[in-house]
Amino acid sequence: MLSLPQYLSMNSASELNSKIRAILRGIYYRVKNVREKEFECPICSYHGPFNDFFPATGLRKYAICFRCGSMERHRLQKLVLDKILKQNNNLTSRIMHFAPESFFKDYFKHIFRDYLTADLYMNNVDFKCDITSLPFKNEEFDLVFASHVLEHIKDDLKAISEIKRVLKPGGIAILPVPIVCKNTVEYSEPNPLETFHVRAPGEDYYERYSQVFSRVELFSSKDFPEKYQTFIYEDRSIYPNEAFPMRQPCLGEKHIDIVPVCFV
């Protein structure tokens, strides 16, 4: 007889309606997480178990806050933002939030006098624009925040230079990308299974920022208490495979995430 986890992992749609399977999977892992671990969300102050996530890459454990839906990277970014803005409390005038996440809109509006959003494809932003050609004058912003954007941009150095151009002297850019391997791999074409990423960023990716910014400070999952669950619990030894043919294998099932803070 199959166990419930084995049954839920079966690929045959005829064995169980896929929607029912998804519901049962969520219930199973919710109960499992309640029994195993509890965490604290620095975004919404929820305390309890976090839900697992099932992207195209496979199971990610303890990924999603039940209350606000934030994921590992959002929690780490919030902790870094709190730290950086406390240390640089003069940066309160003007911010450009590219590809804006709902988690951070109220947070930024509370801190900054002038909050602007931008994206090339999203609706309900202040500016529809290409990050490699921003429609702003030089030195307009105190802070630029663009999370998980540059892995979609072929000419990422041009985008980084544009971001630096629109920052005031003393300004800061926070530009995290998903770190999924040791060394960055450039793809020959965008991968639709990765929402059209053009590269697999590695731990060396942020060296590119030092070509443009005067100083880059890196914060990782290890820099904050584990109660906030900022690590990526994911089996990356399965790479490369058919869906991700250019990714490099990484040992272990617990990986750090990194948030770079770039100083003009």
Secondary structure, DSSP 8 states (H G I E B T S, - for coil): ---HHHHHT---GGGS-HHHHHHHHHHHHHHHHHHH--EE-TTT--EE-EEEE--TT--EEEEEETTT---HHHHHHHHHHHHHHHHTTT--SEEEEES--HHHHHHHHHH-SEEEEEESS-SS-SEE-BTTB-SS-TT-EEEEEE-S-GGG-TTHHHHHHHHHHTEEEEEEEE------BSS-EEEEEEEGGGTSEEEE-BTTGGGGGGGTSSEEEEEEGGGS-GGG--SBEE--TT-S-SSSTT-----SS-B--EEEEEE-
